[in-house]
C-alpha cells in the first residue's frame, strides 16, 4: 500500500510505528474549508497525524453562498492559528455593526474611556478559504489530500474506524482513531455514519450579490429587521460589499418572476437604503429558496462533526463561519491527546459533545424559532427597543449578536429589568 500524497513536510512521529499501515492516521477529516482546516491545524500542533480530505482538486476553491462574515467569538481561534496578520494584509475589515428596527437604529459603540468592542472580520470566502487551507497544508503533521471525496465509512467493532474515498487515482481507504465530518450541512460523513438529522423549517428565502462602490453609513455593516423580512449589507475586502435580502417565503412566487428587479426594488425600499443604483454589481444574484436549520448529535463512537455538519444556523445571523472555527477549536481542545493515542477517546468525545451543546444549543433554539418569519416576541421587543434607546443596552445586544454571550445572559432577569427601565424612561420623556 502506497503512502498518501504529502505536502512535503516531515512529521515528527512519522516513523514511530514501523509496522503501521501507510494509510493509518490518528485523525481523518473530511472537508478542508474553515472547520476542517482549523481542526487539522490545531490537532496536528497537539501531536496528531492528520489526513485532511477535500473533494475539490483546486486548492483555491471556496464557498460561494455565504455571509462572508466571521463573528467576534471566533477571533481567539484566528489568533491561535496565526491567521490574523494574513487577514489584515488581505484587506479583511473589522465587522462593526448597526441594526435597523421599528424603534430606530441600534448602533453599538464602546463606552467612553472603555475598551473597543470585540470584533471579527468581514472577508470574502475567495480570500479566506485559500488562506486557511494553505495554513493547514503548511502545518507539520497535516497531509492535505485534494480530490478526495468520501464515499463510505469504515467500521470496526461498532465504531467508525476510517473512510473510503474516491480519488483521481481510484478508490482508497484511510483508517484512523477518529473521523471528523467537516463537510457542511449536507454532510456525507454524517449520512454514511447514520447520524440522525433534525431539520427546522426556515420560512424565509434568501438572495445575495456582491457590489463594488456601494457606500454604507459609517462604512460599517448594517442589518434591517423588517418583521418578518430581513436584509443586510456587509462591506468586505477589496471594496466589495455583500448585499443580501431574506424575505418571507410568501413573497417568493412574485420575487422569482423578475429576480434582478425584485432584488433591487427590495433594497431600494429599505429604510436609509444604500444607494444600490450608483454601485456596480460584480457577481451573479445567487441564493437559496429552501435553507433549513440542521441539528445533529456532534459525536458517535469514533466520529465527531464540526461546523455546519453538526449544526447549520440561519444564514441571516451570519454565524456559520464563526461557529465553524469555534467548534474546530473545541474539538481539538477536547480530543487531541486521545486522538494521538494518549487517553480515552470516548471520554474526550463526550467532553466535546457537552461543550458543543452548552455553547450552541440555546442560540440554535432561538434562531429556529425566529426562522418561522414571525414578528418580534414580547421579550425581543423589550430588548430591541431598549437597545435603540440606550448605549449600554446596544453594547449588550452587540455581545449577543457577536456570540460572545449566550441567550441566558442576554435575556437574564437583570438585563430584562434594565431594558424595561430604559423603555419606561423613554415613554416618560416622550409625554407632553
WOJO-V535475 format. One record per residue. N is the residue number from 0. PHI is phi in whole degrees, 0 to 359 (NA if undefined). NEAR is the number of other ideal C-beta (glycine too) atoms within 10 Angstrom. D_LAST is the distance of its C-alpha to the last C-alpha in whole Angstrom. Layout:
((N:PHI:NEAR:D_LAST) (N:PHI:NEAR:D_LAST))
This chain:
((0:NA:9:85) (1:277:8:84) (2:288:10:81) (3:296:16:77) (4:305:16:76) (5:239:14:75) (6:284:15:73) (7:98:8:76) (8:271:15:74) (9:279:9:77) (10:246:15:75) (11:301:10:76) (12:254:14:77) (13:296:14:79) (14:248:9:82) (15:295:10:81) (16:238:10:83) (17:297:5:86) (18:268:4:86) (19:289:13:83) (20:294:12:82) (21:297:10:81) (22:266:17:78) (23:274:16:77) (24:229:25:74) (25:285:23:71) (26:223:27:68) (27:246:31:68) (28:245:34:65) (29:261:28:64) (30:114:28:62) (31:251:29:61) (32:260:25:58) (33:296:30:55) (34:294:32:56) (35:295:30:59) (36:294:31:60) (37:296:31:58) (38:299:33:60) (39:298:34:63) (40:300:28:62) (41:289:23:61) (42:291:28:64) (43:294:25:66) (44:298:17:65) (45:265:17:66) (46:105:16:69) (47:272:28:69) (48:266:24:71) (49:238:29:69) (50:259:27:70) (51:253:31:67) (52:265:30:67) (53:226:25:65) (54:293:18:66) (55:278:14:66) (56:269:12:68) (57:270:10:66) (58:294:14:65) (59:268:10:62) (60:298:18:61) (61:209:18:57) (62:280:16:55) (63:270:13:53) (64:273:14:50) (65:199:19:48) (66:286:23:45) (67:60:30:46) (68:226:23:44) (69:248:29:45) (70:291:26:42) (71:295:21:42) (72:299:20:44) (73:267:25:47) (74:304:21:47) (75:298:13:49) (76:290:23:52) (77:301:22:52) (78:293:11:53) (79:295:16:55) (80:274:22:57) (81:77:11:57) (82:265:22:55) (83:300:14:52) (84:300:9:55) (85:292:17:56) (86:295:21:52) (87:299:13:51) (88:296:9:54) (89:281:17:54) (90:94:16:50) (91:302:24:48) (92:255:21:44) (93:294:17:42) (94:265:22:40) (95:295:20:36) (96:210:25:34) (97:216:19:30) (98:229:22:29) (99:269:19:27) (100:225:20:25) (101:296:14:22) (102:266:16:19) (103:115:14:21) (104:275:16:24) (105:266:27:25) (106:230:19:27) (107:296:22:29) (108:223:14:30) (109:296:12:32) (110:294:11:31) (111:304:6:31) (112:77:5:35) (113:264:9:35) (114:290:7:38) (115:296:10:38) (116:294:19:37) (117:302:15:40) (118:217:17:41) (119:249:27:43) (120:219:27:45) (121:260:28:44) (122:204:25:48) (123:295:22:50) (124:295:20:52) (125:296:18:55) (126:269:19:55) (127:289:28:54) (128:299:21:56) (129:298:16:60) (130:298:18:59) (131:285:26:58) (132:292:24:61) (133:295:16:63) (134:297:18:62) (135:294:26:63) (136:298:21:67) (137:275:13:67) (138:275:22:67) (139:304:14:70) (140:103:24:71) (141:250:28:69) (142:255:24:71) (143:276:25:69) (144:247:21:70) (145:282:19:69) (146:68:16:70) (147:250:27:70) (148:252:17:69) (149:293:23:69) (150:243:14:71) (151:181:16:71) (152:246:21:71) (153:264:18:74) (154:239:14:74) (155:216:10:76) (156:53:7:76) (157:78:9:73) (158:239:17:71) (159:288:25:70) (160:232:20:73) (161:158:24:72) (162:225:28:72) (163:254:15:74) (164:222:22:73) (165:270:15:74) (166:229:18:75) (167:301:9:76) (168:265:10:79) (169:119:7:79) (170:289:10:78) (171:211:18:77) (172:243:14:77) (173:235:24:75) (174:254:17:75) (175:197:24:72) (176:296:21:71) (177:227:29:68) (178:252:30:66) (179:241:32:63) (180:269:34:61) (181:236:32:59) (182:250:28:59) (183:83:22:56) (184:297:20:54) (185:261:12:57) (186:315:26:59) (187:291:20:63) (188:300:27:64) (189:298:26:62) (190:295:15:63) (191:295:21:67) (192:278:21:66) (193:74:10:65) (194:286:19:61) (195:299:9:59) (196:241:15:56) (197:253:13:53) (198:249:12:51) (199:251:18:47) (200:293:12:46) (201:254:25:44) (202:264:13:42) (203:244:25:41) (204:247:21:43) (205:214:22:43) (206:225:23:45) (207:219:26:45) (208:209:22:46) (209:255:22:47) (210:234:21:46) (211:251:13:47) (212:62:12:45) (213:248:21:41) (214:289:12:39) (215:240:17:36) (216:304:12:33) (217:71:10:34) (218:71:10:37) (219:242:18:36) (220:294:24:36) (221:217:23:33) (222:230:21:33) (223:247:23:31) (224:264:21:30) (225:255:19:29) (226:49:16:30) (227:258:19:33) (228:288:18:34) (229:221:22:34) (230:203:25:36) (231:210:24:36) (232:225:23:38) (233:241:25:40) (234:288:21:42) (235:232:24:45) (236:297:18:48) (237:61:13:50) (238:71:13:47) (239:257:22:47) (240:249:24:43) (241:271:23:43) (242:244:26:41) (243:229:24:41) (244:235:27:39) (245:225:27:39) (246:277:21:38) (247:299:17:38) (248:298:16:42) (249:299:14:41) (250:270:16:41) (251:297:14:44) (252:303:8:47) (253:292:10:45) (254:297:21:44) (255:289:12:48) (256:299:8:49) (257:213:11:48) (258:301:13:47) (259:296:12:47) (260:297:10:45) (261:295:19:43) (262:300:21:42) (263:293:18:41) (264:296:13:39) (265:298:22:37) (266:295:23:37) (267:300:12:36) (268:275:12:33) (269:290:18:31) (270:300:12:28) (271:51:11:29) (272:297:14:32) (273:294:20:35) (274:284:12:37) (275:296:20:40) (276:289:9:42) (277:268:10:43) (278:263:18:44) (279:246:10:48) (280:282:16:48) (281:243:14:51) (282:213:15:52) (283:289:13:52) (284:274:17:49) (285:238:13:50) (286:177:19:48) (287:217:15:49) (288:267:13:48) (289:219:10:49) (290:227:19:48) (291:291:17:48) (292:279:21:47) (293:238:21:50) (294:233:20:51) (295:230:21:54) (296:299:16:56) (297:283:26:56) (298:218:25:60) (299:209:21:63) (300:306:14:67) (301:79:23:67) (302:222:23:64) (303:222:31:61) (304:244:29:58) (305:225:32:56) (306:62:30:53) (307:297:27:52) (308:296:30:55) (309:268:29:54) (310:206:28:50) (311:250:26:49) (312:274:24:45) (313:285:23:43) (314:299:25:43) (315:296:21:39) (316:272:22:39) (317:63:27:42) (318:258:26:43) (319:299:25:47) (320:296:27:48) (321:298:26:47) (322:290:30:48) (323:300:29:51) (324:295:30:52) (325:292:27:50) (326:293:31:52) (327:297:28:56) (328:293:22:55) (329:302:26:54) (330:297:35:58) (331:300:26:60) (332:299:14:58) (333:278:22:59) (334:245:28:63) (335:308:23:64) (336:299:15:67) (337:293:20:68) (338:296:28:68) (339:274:21:71) (340:94:14:73) (341:239:11:72) (342:145:13:70) (343:274:10:69) (344:291:19:67) (345:297:13:66) (346:297:11:64) (347:295:21:63) (348:294:23:61) (349:298:13:60) (350:296:17:58) (351:295:22:57) (352:299:20:56) (353:294:14:54) (354:294:18:52) (355:297:24:51) (356:296:14:50) (357:294:11:48) (358:279:17:46) (359:238:23:46) (360:299:14:46) (361:296:16:42) (362:300:19:41) (363:293:22:43) (364:298:14:42) (365:293:18:38) (366:296:21:39) (367:295:19:41) (368:291:11:39) (369:289:21:36) (370:291:22:39) (371:284:13:39) (372:58:19:36) (373:265:13:34) (374:289:11:30) (375:302:17:28) (376:277:10:29) (377:303:7:26) (378:295:13:27) (379:293:17:27) (380:300:17:24) (381:299:19:23) (382:286:25:25) (383:292:22:24) (384:298:22:20) (385:294:27:21) (386:293:28:23) (387:284:22:21) (388:247:18:19) (389:216:19:21) (390:294:15:24) (391:294:12:26) (392:291:24:25) (393:297:20:27) (394:295:16:30) (395:298:22:30) (396:293:22:30) (397:300:25:32) (398:299:18:35) (399:288:19:35) (400:298:21:35) (401:279:22:38) (402:61:22:40) (403:267:16:40) (404:229:17:38) (405:264:18:39) (406:301:14:37) (407:295:9:37) (408:283:14:36) (409:299:19:33) (410:252:17:32) (411:294:14:33) (412:306:7:31) (413:295:8:30) (414:296:21:28) (415:295:15:27) (416:294:10:25) (417:297:17:24) (418:296:24:22) (419:298:14:21) (420:295:13:19) (421:301:20:18) (422:291:20:16) (423:296:11:15) (424:298:13:13) (425:296:15:12) (426:295:9:10) (427:296:8:9) (428:290:8:8) (429:278:7:6) (430:288:5:4) (431:291:2:0))
